[in-house]
């Protein structure tokens, strides 16, 4: 299944054929021949997907040993984490267990992304109906962590729990939220900040659920030509810094985009719940391996380019780490002794 992710195989027969064509190169995996598609189908249906979740978590711990080499974008030393989810659509007639809407099936990947090296911190796969806030309430963050998220995660009770534990958040404010301005602050000059206010929520039961003072910041998005209203419980940082933190949330969208574009996560080789979750966890393992190679390499790889060239060289015998650091270096070709063929004399004889 990992071969399928890295090679782009979209069916069990493609996996079987691709591995069979490798010939003796499977010896290092202690395999005499490639498994048949029926064997793969049975394994996907019956081997628990929790095995691959555990493998992902162990590999994630190993990958963090190589982290921390990227230069920080912000002056503060607080850990910066973004949280979001992405929906993977499924055909309800084929995946009856994944009911999402009346005529549509889906599963969700919930993810936390660490912005130090853009590595996932934690992942969870649920059905499409599971709300983002339900998952967020179960998450645990260390004190002084900064969590950035979209407005789908607005929950006043969760905001109170995080504030009490000194977990800072930056999110978008709901359009229908009611509030009272406690303090108005002057926006910094020559910035995209238009308003900076300290507020108290005044909606129905809002003040009881969230008695803490919050901060409302209005920033101008030049690309989309619209205002974005931010909400945070961090009262002392500059409004410009809060705006930059929310802009950094886009990195988790880029991560989901890279996952869907470079790995096989839109088409599945099995229809059971176990098979789908197995394939998704292995796709997360695959992108974690690519991120690990990207961190270790001295060459400035983009993730998409690295995935493409790994796909092209996956079954090629070569010194891997040397290639990873110098992928386009000239090959050292041996020059065996050869007899020089007298092409000039042959040409002269043929013309006469």
Helices and strands as residue ranges (DSSP letters): H 2-7, H 12-20, G 23-29, H 37-46, H 50-63, G 64-66, E 80-90, E 99-101, E 104-114, E 119-127, H 132-136, E 146-149, G 151-153, H 156-164, E 168-172, E 179-185, E 193-201, H 206-209, E 214-221, E 226-232, H 239-247, H 250-262, H 273-296, H 303-313, H 320-325, H 343-351
